[in-house]
């Protein structure tokens, strides 16, 4: 039974956007989200990308903390999230 997932899609020539990050509640606390992020980072790097970006809601403090723990920093909202006050955008260099 799958308990964690995530994917990315090309954003531009240098960047991919992390999408659909999720860990089932009963599987949380075992580091699975960090493993998924690490695998996505490795695959993005292997495909020639050098930046990961993502968007989450400002209310998702656990997610924001997880992303910061894995090296992401909060950045200005990128399209299509510009002007959306509930969105928090983050970025991480994977050079």
Backbone as numpy.savetxt, mean C-alpha at the origin, in Angstrom:
# Nx Ny Nz CAx CAy CAz Cx Cy Cz
-7.54 -21.99 2.52 -8.39 -20.81 2.52 -7.50 -19.57 2.52
-7.65 -18.71 1.53 -6.88 -17.46 1.52 -7.22 -16.60 2.74
-6.21 -16.05 3.37 -6.44 -15.22 4.55 -5.90 -13.81 4.39
-5.09 -13.58 3.35 -4.51 -12.25 3.12 -4.38 -12.03 1.62
-4.56 -10.79 1.19 -4.41 -10.51 -0.23 -3.95 -9.08 -0.44
-3.52 -8.82 -1.63 -3.12 -7.49 -2.05 -2.70 -7.57 -3.50
-2.71 -6.44 -4.17 -2.26 -6.41 -5.56 -1.77 -4.99 -5.84
-1.25 -4.79 -7.04 -0.91 -3.45 -7.46 -1.30 -3.27 -8.91
-1.45 -2.00 -9.29 -1.68 -1.68 -10.69 -0.77 -0.53 -11.06
-0.39 -0.50 -12.32 0.49 0.56 -12.80 -0.21 1.90 -12.64
0.51 2.86 -12.07 -0.01 4.22 -11.94 0.60 5.11 -13.02
1.92 5.02 -13.16 2.63 5.72 -14.23 3.91 4.93 -14.53
4.79 5.47 -15.33 5.98 4.73 -15.76 6.87 4.30 -14.60
6.86 5.05 -13.51 7.74 4.75 -12.38 7.02 4.12 -11.18
5.69 4.25 -11.13 4.96 3.93 -9.91 3.85 2.90 -10.11
3.63 2.12 -9.06 2.46 1.25 -9.00 1.68 1.61 -7.74
0.37 1.41 -7.82 -0.50 1.71 -6.69 -0.94 0.40 -6.04
-0.66 0.28 -4.73 -1.13 -0.89 -3.99 -2.65 -0.81 -3.87
-3.29 -1.95 -4.07 -4.75 -2.02 -4.04 -5.17 -3.27 -3.28
-6.39 -3.26 -2.79 -7.05 -4.45 -2.25 -6.28 -5.17 -1.15
-5.59 -4.40 -0.32 -4.90 -5.00 0.82 -5.94 -5.43 1.85
-5.86 -6.70 2.27 -6.83 -7.20 3.23 -6.29 -8.44 3.93
-6.54 -8.52 5.23 -6.25 -9.72 6.01 -7.51 -10.04 6.80
-7.95 -11.30 6.72 -9.13 -11.70 7.49 -8.92 -11.41 8.97
-9.95 -10.96 9.67 -9.81 -10.62 11.08 -9.17 -11.73 11.92
-9.53 -12.98 11.68 -8.98 -14.08 12.48 -7.51 -14.37 12.16
-6.99 -13.78 11.07 -5.59 -14.01 10.70 -4.71 -12.80 10.98
-5.26 -11.78 11.58 -4.48 -10.56 11.86 -3.56 -10.79 13.07
-2.46 -10.03 13.08 -1.53 -10.11 14.18 -0.39 -11.10 13.97
-0.32 -11.69 12.78 0.73 -12.66 12.48 1.74 -12.15 11.46
1.65 -10.87 11.09 2.59 -10.29 10.15 2.28 -10.57 8.69
1.08 -11.06 8.40 0.74 -11.40 7.02 0.67 -10.18 6.11
0.14 -9.08 6.61 0.07 -7.86 5.79 1.47 -7.40 5.40
2.40 -7.46 6.33 3.78 -7.07 6.02 4.38 -7.99 4.96
4.08 -9.29 5.04 4.57 -10.24 4.03 3.98 -9.95 2.66
2.69 -9.64 2.61 2.05 -9.31 1.34 2.69 -8.05 0.75
2.89 -7.03 1.56 3.51 -5.80 1.09 4.91 -6.08 0.56
5.68 -6.88 1.28 7.05 -7.21 0.86 7.05 -7.93 -0.49
6.14 -8.88 -0.68 6.04 -9.59 -1.95 5.63 -8.66 -3.09
4.68 -7.79 -2.83 4.25 -6.83 -3.86 5.39 -5.88 -4.21
6.13 -5.44 -3.20 7.28 -4.56 -3.42 8.32 -5.26 -4.30
8.62 -6.52 -3.98 9.61 -7.28 -4.76 9.15 -7.44 -6.21
7.89 -7.78 -6.40 7.38 -7.97 -7.77 7.38 -6.65 -8.53
6.98 -5.56 -7.90 7.00 -4.26 -8.57 8.42 -3.88 -8.97
9.36 -4.10 -8.08 10.77 -3.81 -8.38 11.26 -4.67 -9.54
10.90 -5.96 -9.53 11.29 -6.87 -10.61 10.72 -6.43 -11.95
9.58 -5.77 -11.93 8.95 -5.28 -13.16 9.46 -3.90 -13.57
10.42 -3.34 -12.82 11.05 -2.09 -13.20 10.47 -0.84 -12.59
9.56 -0.98 -11.65 8.99 0.19 -10.98 9.87 0.56 -9.78
9.83 1.84 -9.38 10.67 2.25 -8.24 9.93 3.00 -7.15
8.60 3.11 -7.28 7.81 3.78 -6.25 6.50 3.01 -6.06
6.14 2.83 -4.79 4.82 2.30 -4.44 4.01 3.46 -3.89
2.75 3.54 -4.30 1.84 4.53 -3.73 0.58 3.81 -3.28
-0.18 4.46 -2.42 -1.44 3.88 -1.98 -2.33 4.96 -1.41
-3.60 4.62 -1.30 -4.58 5.51 -0.67 -5.34 4.69 0.35
-5.60 5.29 1.49 -6.44 4.67 2.51 -7.29 5.77 3.14
-8.22 5.39 3.97 -9.06 6.38 4.65 -8.37 6.88 5.92
-8.58 8.14 6.24 -7.95 8.72 7.43 -8.37 8.00 8.71
-9.54 7.35 8.70 -10.03 6.63 9.88 -9.32 5.30 10.10
-8.64 4.80 9.11 -7.99 3.48 9.21 -6.60 3.63 9.82
-6.59 3.96 11.09 -5.33 4.22 11.78 -4.42 3.00 11.83
-5.00 1.81 11.98 -4.17 0.60 11.98 -3.48 0.42 10.64
-4.19 0.69 9.56 -3.59 0.57 8.22 -2.50 1.62 8.05
-2.76 2.85 8.44 -1.76 3.91 8.32 -0.51 3.54 9.11
-0.69 3.05 10.33 0.46 2.64 11.15 1.23 1.50 10.50
0.51 0.52 9.94 1.17 -0.59 9.24 2.01 -0.07 8.09
1.42 0.78 7.26 2.15 1.29 6.10 3.37 2.10 6.52
3.23 2.91 7.56 4.38 3.68 8.05 5.46 2.74 8.58
5.05 1.69 9.26 5.98 0.70 9.80 6.77 0.01 8.68
6.16 -0.10 7.50 6.83 -0.75 6.37 7.50 0.24 5.43
7.65 1.49 5.86 8.45 2.46 5.12 7.69 3.49 4.30
6.38 3.49 4.36 5.60 4.48 3.62 5.54 5.79 4.38
5.45 6.88 3.64 5.28 8.21 4.21 4.02 8.84 3.63
3.37 9.65 4.44 2.19 10.37 3.96 2.65 11.46 2.98
1.94 11.53 1.85 2.25 12.51 0.81 0.98 13.27 0.44
1.13 14.29 -0.37 -0.04 15.02 -0.89 -0.90 14.03 -1.68
-2.20 14.21 -1.60 -3.09 13.33 -2.34 -2.83 13.43 -3.84
-2.74 12.29 -4.48 -2.54 12.22 -5.92 -3.89 11.94 -6.59
-3.94 12.15 -7.90 -5.17 11.87 -8.65 -5.50 10.38 -8.56
-6.69 10.02 -8.33 -7.93 10.78 -8.34 -8.38 11.22 -6.95
-7.47 11.27 -5.98 -7.84 11.56 -4.59 -7.62 13.01 -4.18
-7.14 13.85 -5.10 -6.90 15.26 -4.80 -8.22 15.90 -4.35
-8.16 16.58 -3.21 -9.33 17.27 -2.69 -10.26 16.42 -1.84
-9.99 15.12 -1.73 -10.83 14.24 -0.91 -10.29 14.24 0.52
-11.02 14.84 1.44 -10.52 15.02 2.80 -10.49 13.72 3.60
-11.21 12.70 3.16 -11.20 11.42 3.89 -10.06 10.52 3.46
-9.36 10.89 2.40 -8.27 10.06 1.86 -6.92 10.48 2.42
-6.10 9.47 2.69 -4.70 9.68 3.04 -3.89 8.93 2.00
-2.99 9.64 1.32 -2.13 9.02 0.32 -0.73 8.85 0.89
-0.10 7.75 0.48 1.23 7.43 1.00 2.11 6.96 -0.15
3.42 7.02 0.08 4.38 6.66 -0.96 5.61 6.02 -0.32
6.27 5.16 -1.11 7.51 4.52 -0.64 8.41 4.29 -1.84
9.66 4.71 -1.73 10.65 4.44 -2.77 11.15 3.00 -2.62
11.27 2.30 -3.73 11.78 0.92 -3.69 13.01 0.77 -4.58
13.78 1.86 -4.72 15.01 1.82 -5.52 16.00 0.84 -4.97
